[in-house]
Amino acid sequence: MVGGIGRECSLAYAAEGARGVVMADLNYEAALDTAHESEKLAINPKYKALALPIDVSDPASVAKMVAAAVETFGRIDYSVNSAGVGVQKPAPADEADLDEMNRFWKVNVMGTLNCIQAVSKVMKRQEVKTITNRGRMREVGRGVILNLGSCSSFMATPHIVQYTTSKHALMGMTKNAALDLAQYGIRVNAICPSWVDTPMVDAAIEGNPDLPKLMKTIIPMSRIAKPEEIADVVLFMTSPRSSYVTGFPANDLRHARRFITSHNGKGEGIFIGDDDGAHHRVMVNGNAVANIIYSTKSNPVDMNDEKDIAYAKNTEPGIHVADGSVARLIDFAPGVESPFHRAMSIDYGIVVEGTFELSLDSGEKKIMFPGDMSVNRGTMHKWRNCDQHRSGRMLFILLDVTPLKIGEKLIEQDLGDLAGEYADIENP
């Protein structure tokens, strides 16, 4: 969408060095004008602008646009979903125009979903992108999807129920997409500006002449935003500088970094890795995220020719590895509680941040603080983040064990509701 914010985003990508930008709009002439303008601002000598017509409410039209983008550029790194419509018939909720409500639903909600579905199919197949920053390499995922929300995604304004409803729905969609696509290295976010100086807001003011007075009253800066100010935020949110920003539950915790060492030709120690782990998995209905710090497949570990590094990078382990080990960092959303479960392993649990309750199936419980450790020897247990307002973080190290009998009873692994939360790999 290249009206207002969409247009400014297209120009900003060109001005910041993008290799190519696709401008797609229901108004093809507007898309073409923006494409020509972007060519004047582009600083990348290989820059190419592609203008396409699109009806985001039509899945076939969206699929055609995505196919053209991939055919032209080979991949899609960033997708900004800015298509939207403005209120033309403001009215109280009990008098809202149903045709206009349907129009909002088709464009703002289903249009965004159509774009997410078509683009994510492409991004899933792409290679993970790697960048070098301050002399260090790191992976930044397969792609970024950014949805244009609104302050109306969180609040209501009188007489625009159709807009408020659609933007609340878009925010829920963004959260779900972020959780569902994180495992593929695809980030999904939304930005939620208030009023912006765009044709859509102009149309809204035409329909409700009292809006300017309301804007001046409730906006702290006493003015609406300029489209280029929103475009600046869009560029940051889609760039590698925000590579750890997505709909994960623990966005109030510091970005954890992993450093891996090896040896140079003289046998001296060197750092060969600086990243945030090779495998991530969203768990517990989107209320926790697991980060595999490292895993091994044997004891002792064979480090010759960096075989262990290759295994850890290429293999996402199950809850534990037969004859091996797993180090797993898990961030818990505020107040979240895991189901009861038992892993047949020695499980060292270390509280990194927050306060946690460890409960056993016997009814016994312990409260643990940062630095406290548990040694779980195959017992049925569950964890709870005690803080209702802040996320918490724990490090778990799991070592394989021989079969355990209590009396004549063989104690078996029982993951309960967590059974589907781990990669289905025991010892490949």
Long-range contacts (C-beta under 8 A, 24 or more apart in sequence): 1-25, 1-26, 1-56, 1-81, 1-82, 1-83, 1-84, 2-27, 2-30, 2-31, 2-34, 3-27, 3-30, 3-198, 3-199, 3-200, 4-82, 4-196, 4-197, 4-198, 4-199, 4-200, 4-201, 4-227, 5-82, 5-148, 5-196, 5-198, 5-227, 5-230, 5-231, 5-234, 6-80, 6-82, 6-83, 7-34, 7-227, 8-227, 8-228, 8-230, 8-231, 9-80, 9-82, 9-230, 9-231, 9-234, 9-235, 10-34, 10-35, 10-38, 10-49, 11-37, 11-38, 11-41, 11-231, 12-228, 12-231, 12-232, 12-234, 12-235, 13-38, 13-78, 13-235, 14-38, 14-39, 14-41, 14-42, 14-43, 14-44, 14-47, 14-49, 15-41, 15-42, 15-43, 16-43, 16-235, 17-43, 17-44, 18-42, 18-44, 18-47, 19-44, 19-46, 19-47, 19-48, 19-73, 20-46, 20-47, 20-48, 20-49, 20-50, 20-72, 20-73, 21-47, 21-49, 21-50, 22-50, 22-51, 22-52, 22-65, 22-68, 22-69, 22-72, 22-73, 23-49, 23-50, 23-51, 23-52, 24-51, 24-52, 24-53, 24-54, 24-65, 25-53, 25-54, 26-53, 26-54, 26-55, 26-56, 26-83, 28-52, 28-53, 48-72, 48-73, 56-81, 56-83, 56-107, 56-110, 56-111, 56-112, 56-114, 56-115, 57-106, 57-107, 57-110, 57-111, 57-114, 58-114, 59-114, 59-117, 59-118, 62-111, 62-114, 62-115, 62-118, 63-118, 65-118, 66-118, 66-119, 66-121, 66-122, 70-122, 75-122, 75-126, 75-143, 76-119, 76-122, 76-123, 76-126, 76-143, 77-129, 77-143, 77-144, 77-238, 78-143, 78-144, 78-145, 78-146, 78-238, 79-115, 79-119, 79-143, 79-144, 79-145, 79-146, 80-146, 80-148, 80-234, 80-238, 81-111, 81-112, 81-115, 81-116, 81-145, 81-146, 81-147, 81-148, 82-148, 83-107, 83-108, 83-111, 83-112, 83-115, 84-108, 84-148, 84-200, 85-200, 86-163, 86-200, 86-201, 86-203, 86-204, 86-207, 87-159, 87-160, 87-162, 87-163, 87-203, 87-204, 87-207, 87-208, 88-203, 88-207, 89-207, 90-159, 90-160, 90-204, 90-207, 90-208, 91-159, 92-158, 92-159, 92-161, 93-161, 96-161, 96-162, 97-162, 100-162, 101-161, 101-162, 101-165, 103-162, 104-162, 104-163, 104-165, 104-166, 105-165, 105-166, 105-169, 108-163, 108-166, 108-167, 108-169, 108-170, 109-166, 109-169, 109-170, 109-173, 112-147, 112-170, 112-173, 113-173, 115-145, 116-145, 116-147, 116-173, 116-177, 116-188, 119-143, 119-145, 120-145, 120-177, 120-181, 120-184, 120-186, 123-181, 123-184, 123-186, 124-184, 124-186, 128-185, 129-240, 131-240, 133-240, 136-274, 137-274, 137-275, 138-243, 138-274, 138-275, 138-276, 139-185, 139-275, 140-240, 140-243, 141-185, 141-186, 141-187, 141-243, 142-184, 142-185, 142-186, 143-185, 143-186, 143-187, 144-186, 144-187, 144-188, 144-189, 144-237, 144-238, 145-177, 145-181, 145-186, 145-187, 145-188, 145-189, 146-188, 146-189, 146-190, 146-191, 146-234, 146-237, 146-238, 147-173, 147-174, 147-188, 147-189, 147-190, 148-190, 148-191, 149-174, 149-190, 149-191, 149-192, 150-192, 150-193, 150-194, 151-192, 151-193, 151-194, 153-190, 153-192, 154-192, 157-214, 159-208, 160-204, 160-208, 167-192, 174-247, 175-247, 175-286, 176-286, 177-247, 178-246, 178-247, 178-248, 179-247, 179-248, 179-282, 179-286, 180-282, 182-246, 182-247, 182-248, 182-280, 182-282, 182-289, 183-280, 183-281, 183-282, 187-242, 187-243, 187-245, 187-246, 188-246, 188-247, 189-237, 189-242, 189-245, 189-246, 189-247, 191-230, 191-233, 191-234, 191-237, 193-225, 193-230, 193-233, 194-219, 194-224, 194-225, 195-219, 195-224, 195-225, 196-224, 196-225, 196-226, 196-227, 196-229, 196-230, 197-224, 197-225, 197-226, 197-227, 198-227, 244-276, 247-286, 248-282, 248-289, 248-331, 249-286, 249-287, 249-288, 249-289, 249-331, 249-332, 249-333, 249-336, 249-391, 250-288, 250-289, 250-331, 250-332, 250-333, 250-391, 250-392, 250-393, 251-391, 252-390, 252-391, 253-331, 253-353, 253-391, 253-393, 256-291, 256-329, 256-393, 258-293, 258-294, 260-294, 260-309, 262-306, 262-309, 272-309, 273-309, 277-329, 278-312, 278-313, 278-316, 279-316, 279-317, 279-423, 281-316, 281-421, 281-422, 281-423, 283-330, 283-418, 283-421, 284-332, 284-336, 284-338, 284-339, 284-418, 284-421, 287-332, 287-333, 287-336, 288-330, 288-331, 288-332, 288-333, 288-336, 288-338, 289-330, 289-331, 290-328, 290-329, 290-330, 291-328, 291-329, 291-330, 291-331, 292-316, 292-317, 292-326, 292-327, 292-328, 293-327, 293-328, 293-329, 293-395, 294-325, 294-326, 294-327, 295-321, 295-324, 295-325, 295-326, 295-327, 296-321, 296-324, 296-325, 297-321, 297-323, 297-324, 297-427, 297-428, 298-323, 298-324, 299-323, 299-324, 299-325, 299-399, 299-400, 315-425, 315-428, 316-423, 316-425, 317-422, 317-423, 317-425, 318-422, 318-423, 318-424, 318-425, 318-426, 319-343, 319-345, 319-398, 319-413, 319-415, 319-418, 319-422, 320-344, 320-345, 320-398, 320-399, 320-400, 321-400, 321-425, 321-426, 321-427, 322-400, 322-426, 322-427, 323-400, 323-427, 324-400, 324-427, 325-397, 325-398, 325-399, 325-400, 326-396, 326-397, 326-398, 327-395, 327-396, 327-397, 328-395, 328-396, 328-397, 328-398, 329-393, 329-394, 329-395, 329-396, 330-393, 330-394, 330-395, 330-396, 331-391, 331-392, 331-393, 332-356, 332-383, 332-385, 332-391, 332-392, 332-393, 332-394, 333-385, 333-391, 334-385, 334-387, 334-388, 334-389, 334-390, 334-391, 334-392, 335-384, 335-385, 335-386, 335-387, 335-388, 336-384, 336-385, 337-382, 337-383, 337-384, 337-385, 338-382, 338-383, 338-384, 338-418, 339-382, 339-416, 339-417, 339-418, 340-380, 340-381, 340-382, 340-416, 341-380, 341-381, 341-382, 341-414, 341-415, 341-416, 341-417, 341-418, 342-378, 342-379, 342-380, 342-381, 342-411, 342-412, 342-413, 342-414, 342-415, 343-376, 343-378, 343-398, 343-413, 343-415, 344-378, 344-401, 344-403, 344-404, 344-411, 344-412, 344-413, 345-378, 345-398, 345-399, 345-400, 345-401, 346-375, 346-376, 346-377, 346-378, 346-398, 346-399, 346-401, 347-374, 347-375, 347-376, 347-377, 347-396, 347-397, 347-398, 348-373, 348-374, 348-375, 348-376, 348-396, 348-397, 348-398, 349-373, 349-374, 349-376, 349-383, 349-394, 349-395, 349-396, 350-394, 350-395, 350-396, 350-397, 351-392, 351-393, 351-394, 352-393, 352-394, 352-395, 353-391, 353-392, 353-393, 354-385, 354-386, 354-387, 354-390, 354-391, 354-392, 354-393, 355-385, 355-386, 355-387, 355-392, 356-383, 356-384, 356-385, 356-386, 356-392, 356-394, 357-383, 357-384, 357-386, 358-382, 358-383, 359-383, 359-384, 378-404, 378-411, 380-414
